[in-house]
Amino acid sequence: MISPDLQPGLKFEDRFRVEDFMTVPRLYPTVDFCADMPDVLATGYMVGIMELACTRAIMRYVDWPRVQSVGTMVNFTHTAATPPGMSLRIAGEVLEVDGRRLRFRVEAWDDHDKICEGTHERFVIDPAKFNGKLAEKKNKAGL
């Protein structure tokens, strides 16, 4: 399921551009007071970008897309504002591989400042099995 080459110490980098739709006013367009908030990268999108960088880093070590991963824990600080149009550089490292559980250290910088640092955890899944359980849950909920 996971290549033995996926080991602690594996380092990776990724890059993203902050787009207009990733800002605080656009994160919750149905919440009126959000329209008045600063037009900067929303923490919710920043978390997603950090998760995506970790996911991209492990894709070549699993039989993607037959084997995937889901985020199970995030612990990030968001320490500087980033306007749309800036680029982000994300640097990470695999800290632990414990069966299907993967733990990462991740940091991000925009064009001027370090904006984020912390840890992230992902679990490697069989999407067919995962989606089967999800379908059962949706069925029980009448969705």
Rosetta blueprint (number, residue, H / E / L):
1 M L
2 I E
3 S L
4 P L
5 D L
6 L L
7 Q L
8 P L
9 G L
10 L L
11 K E
12 F E
13 E E
14 D E
15 R E
16 F E
17 R E
18 V L
19 E L
20 D H
21 F H
22 M H
23 T E
24 V H
25 P H
26 R H
27 L H
28 Y L
29 P L
30 T L
31 V L
32 D H
33 F H
34 C H
35 A H
36 D H
37 M L
38 P L
39 D L
40 V L
41 L E
42 A L
43 T H
44 G H
45 Y H
46 M H
47 V H
48 G H
49 I H
50 M H
51 E H
52 L H
53 A H
54 C H
55 T H
56 R H
57 A H
58 I H
59 M H
60 R H
61 Y H
62 V E
63 D L
64 W L
65 P L
66 R L
67 V L
68 Q E
69 S E
70 V E
71 G E
72 T E
73 M E
74 V E
75 N E
76 F E
77 T E
78 H E
79 T L
80 A L
81 A L
82 T L
83 P L
84 P L
85 G L
86 M L
87 S E
88 L E
89 R E
90 I E
91 A E
92 G E
93 E E
94 V E
95 L E
96 E E
97 V E
98 D E
99 G L
100 R L
101 R E
102 L E
103 R E
104 F E
105 R E
106 V E
107 E E
108 A E
109 W E
110 D L
111 D L
112 H L
113 D L
114 K E
115 I E
116 C E
117 E E
118 G E
119 T E
120 H E
121 E E
122 R E
123 F E
124 V E
125 I E
126 D L
127 P H
128 A H
129 K H
130 F H
131 N H
132 G H
133 K H
134 L H
135 A H
136 E H
137 K H
138 K H
139 N H
140 K H
141 A L
142 G L
143 L L
